Amino acid sequence: MTESITELLPGYTDLAKALLTLVILAFILERALVLVFEYRWYEQYLSGKGLKTPIAFGVAWFICTHYRFDVVNVLFAQGQDTAIGIFLTAAVAAGGSKGAISLFEGVLGLSKTAQIERRRAIETQAQAKAEAANANVIAAQADAAEAKVRLAKAQSQAAVRSEVSPSVSE
């Protein structure tokens, strides 16, 4: 029974590849469209007219149609691309960069907030270890002081006994 995960779950590797491709496509679209949307002419004449989303969707739809990229088809293993599947894939790719960023930041813990929280946790653990070590040192010093007191008391009692002992024998 040494079946691999791909034998147990056929098609999931294809789905994982398709989803990874979708995330990468969303990033590429976002970066490519920045060139258009931050261009001075676009900002001067078309900014604020609500054209970014339709343009992003149009480009995503063209790419998905040209490459016959249909994640819905892969999900349901139908074997044939569908217009609705390509439409939905393009819609996710056009609006998916925020979702992809959230995926990478939230799930993988790569956001600035997650990094700060990890750093704080490490610092807190280090501080707790240092405080525990200091407490151990203080306890050891207290034990040493107590041992010195017992030793001094024992030496004092021994000295008193040695002074008392010769006088008793006389």
C-alpha positions as CSV (number, residue, x, y, z in Angstrom):
1,M,0.0,0.0,0.0
2,T,2.6,2.5,-1.0
3,E,0.3,4.5,-3.2
4,S,1.3,8.1,-3.8
5,I,-1.0,11.0,-3.1
6,T,-1.4,11.5,-6.9
7,E,-2.7,7.9,-7.2
8,L,-5.1,8.4,-4.3
9,L,-6.4,11.8,-5.4
10,P,-6.2,11.8,-9.2
11,G,-6.7,15.2,-10.7
12,Y,-5.7,17.2,-7.6
13,T,-2.3,17.8,-9.0
14,D,-3.9,19.2,-12.1
15,L,-6.1,21.4,-10.0
16,A,-3.1,22.6,-7.9
17,K,-1.2,23.5,-11.1
18,A,-4.3,25.3,-12.5
19,L,-4.7,27.3,-9.2
20,L,-1.0,28.2,-9.1
21,T,-1.2,29.3,-12.7
22,L,-4.3,31.4,-11.9
23,V,-2.4,33.1,-9.0
24,I,0.6,33.8,-11.2
25,L,-1.6,35.1,-14.0
26,A,-3.3,37.4,-11.5
27,F,0.1,38.8,-10.4
28,I,1.2,39.2,-14.0
29,L,-2.0,41.0,-15.0
30,E,-1.7,43.3,-12.0
31,R,1.9,44.3,-12.7
32,A,1.3,44.6,-16.5
33,L,-1.8,46.8,-16.1
34,V,0.1,49.1,-13.7
35,L,1.9,50.4,-16.8
36,V,-1.4,51.4,-18.3
37,F,-3.2,52.6,-15.2
38,E,-0.3,54.7,-14.0
39,Y,0.4,56.2,-17.4
40,R,0.0,60.0,-17.3
41,W,-2.5,60.1,-20.2
42,Y,-4.7,57.5,-18.5
43,E,-4.6,59.3,-15.2
44,Q,-5.4,62.6,-16.9
45,Y,-8.3,61.6,-19.1
46,L,-9.7,58.3,-17.8
47,S,-9.0,58.2,-14.1
48,G,-12.1,57.9,-12.0
49,K,-14.3,56.7,-14.9
50,G,-14.5,53.1,-13.6
51,L,-12.6,51.6,-16.5
52,K,-9.9,49.7,-14.6
53,T,-12.0,46.6,-13.8
54,P,-13.4,46.2,-17.4
55,I,-10.0,46.7,-18.9
56,A,-8.5,44.1,-16.4
57,F,-11.3,41.7,-17.1
58,G,-11.0,42.2,-20.9
59,V,-7.2,41.4,-20.8
60,A,-7.8,38.4,-18.5
61,W,-10.6,37.1,-20.7
62,F,-8.4,37.5,-23.9
63,I,-5.6,35.5,-22.2
64,C,-7.8,32.8,-20.8
65,T,-9.6,32.4,-24.2
66,H,-6.4,32.4,-26.2
67,Y,-4.7,29.8,-24.0
68,R,-8.0,27.9,-23.3
69,F,-7.5,28.3,-19.6
70,D,-10.5,27.1,-17.6
71,V,-10.0,26.3,-13.9
72,V,-13.6,25.4,-13.5
73,N,-13.1,22.7,-16.1
74,V,-10.1,21.3,-14.2
75,L,-12.1,21.5,-11.0
76,F,-14.9,19.4,-12.3
77,A,-12.7,17.3,-14.7
78,Q,-15.1,17.7,-17.7
79,G,-12.4,17.5,-20.3
80,Q,-13.7,20.3,-22.4
81,D,-13.4,24.1,-21.8
82,T,-16.6,26.0,-21.4
83,A,-17.4,29.6,-22.1
84,I,-18.7,30.1,-18.5
85,G,-15.5,28.4,-17.1
86,I,-13.3,30.7,-19.1
87,F,-15.4,33.7,-18.1
88,L,-15.2,32.8,-14.4
89,T,-11.4,32.0,-14.6
90,A,-10.9,35.4,-16.3
91,A,-13.0,37.2,-13.6
92,V,-10.9,35.6,-10.8
93,A,-7.7,36.4,-12.6
94,A,-8.7,40.0,-13.2
95,G,-9.8,40.6,-9.6
96,G,-7.7,37.9,-8.0
97,S,-4.5,39.7,-7.3
98,K,-5.8,40.9,-3.9
99,G,-7.0,37.4,-3.1
100,A,-3.6,36.0,-4.2
101,I,-1.8,38.5,-2.0
102,S,-4.1,37.6,0.9
103,L,-3.4,34.0,0.3
104,F,0.4,34.5,0.3
105,E,0.3,36.9,3.2
106,G,-2.3,35.3,5.4
107,V,-2.0,31.6,4.8
108,L,1.8,31.6,4.4
109,G,2.4,34.2,7.1
110,L,4.4,36.5,4.8
111,S,2.6,39.8,5.6
112,K,4.4,42.6,7.5
113,T,2.0,42.1,10.4
114,A,2.7,38.4,10.6
115,Q,6.5,39.0,10.5
116,I,6.2,41.6,13.3
117,E,4.1,39.2,15.4
118,R,6.6,36.4,14.8
119,R,9.5,38.7,15.9
120,R,7.5,39.8,19.0
121,A,6.9,36.2,19.9
122,I,10.6,35.3,19.5
123,E,11.5,38.4,21.6
124,T,9.0,37.5,24.3
125,Q,10.3,33.9,24.5
126,A,13.8,35.2,24.7
127,Q,12.8,37.6,27.5
128,A,11.0,34.9,29.4
129,K,14.0,32.6,29.1
130,A,16.3,35.4,30.3
131,E,14.0,36.1,33.3
132,A,13.9,32.4,34.2
133,A,17.7,32.3,34.0
134,N,17.9,35.4,36.3
135,A,15.4,33.8,38.7
136,N,17.6,30.6,38.7
137,V,20.7,32.8,39.4
138,I,18.9,34.6,42.3
139,A,17.7,31.2,43.7
140,A,21.3,29.8,43.5
141,Q,22.7,32.9,45.2
142,A,20.0,32.6,47.9
143,D,20.9,28.9,48.4
144,A,24.6,29.8,48.5
145,A,24.0,32.5,51.1
146,E,21.9,30.1,53.2
147,A,24.6,27.5,52.9
148,K,27.2,30.1,54.1
149,V,24.9,30.9,57.1
150,R,24.6,27.2,58.0
151,L,28.4,26.7,57.6
152,A,29.1,29.7,59.8
153,K,26.6,28.5,62.4
154,A,28.1,25.0,62.3
155,Q,31.6,26.5,62.6
156,S,30.4,28.6,65.5
157,Q,28.8,25.6,67.3
158,A,32.0,23.6,66.7
159,A,34.1,26.4,68.2
160,V,31.8,26.6,71.2
161,R,32.0,22.9,71.7
162,S,35.7,22.8,71.4
163,E,35.9,25.6,74.0
164,V,33.5,23.8,76.3
165,S,35.0,20.4,75.9
166,P,38.5,21.0,77.3
167,S,37.0,22.7,80.4
168,V,34.7,19.8,81.1
169,S,37.6,17.3,81.1
170,E,39.7,19.4,83.6
